[in-house]
Amino acid sequence: MKALLRRILGRPAAAAKPLSDIERARQLIAAIDAGGIPLDPRRIRQIAEGLGLEVSQRARMEDTIERIRAALKRHSPA
């Protein structure tokens, strides 16, 4: 509704702030834990690489997700 009003009134929509690598990883894991199924292995690799993980093109997606979980645990405040 707000977007429609902005378009009608001619005001530009506010630009969304890009998510950090940690935020993207947290969203990914939250979606998986909520029952979602990741469909894009390239996106999973990009998130892992953003966290500083080296990921083979042939790595299983499940293994990469577990490595992302471990990286998030290391990054979480104690």
N, C-alpha and C positions, 0 to 999 in steps of 0.2 A: 504494500500500500504506500509506504514511504517513497519507494522508488518511482511509483507511478506519479505521485504528487511532485517529486523532484523533476521528473521528465516534463510534466505539464507546466510547472512553474519555471522551468529552464535553469534550475540550479544544478550544478555538477554534483554527482555523488561523491562522497568522501572516499578517498583511496584507502583500501585495506592495507594494514601493515603486514609485510611478509612474515611468515612464521619462521622461527629459528629451527635449526636441525633437531634440537631437543624437543621442541613443541610438536614438530611433525612426527617424530618417533613416538611421543606419548599419545598422540591422536591415533596413530596406526595401531599401537598395542591396545588402546582402549576399544577401538572398533573391533579388533580381533577377539578380545575378551568378551565383548557384547554379542558375539556370535557371527560377526562378519567374516567373510572369506576374501583374502586378498587375491585379486585377479591379475595384477600387473607386476610381474617379477622385476621388471626394470625399475619401477618406482620403489620397490623394497630395497633393491641394490643402491639406488640413489640416496635413500634415507640412511642406510648403513654406512655408505661412504662419507656422507655428511657428518657422521659421528666419528669418523676416523678409522673405520674398519675396512680392511681389504677384503673384497668379496670376489670370488671367481665367478665368471659367467656361467659355469657349470654347477655352482653350489646349489644345493636344494633350498627352496624357499623356506621350509620349516627350520632348517639349520640357521639361516640368516636371521630369521625372526627371533630365534633363541639368543643369538649373539646380540641383537638389538636390545632385547630384554636385559641381558647382562650388562650392556653398556649403560642403560638407563639406571640400573641399580648402582653402578659406580658413580654416576653423575648426581644421584639424588642426595640431598642434604641429610646428614646423619642425625 
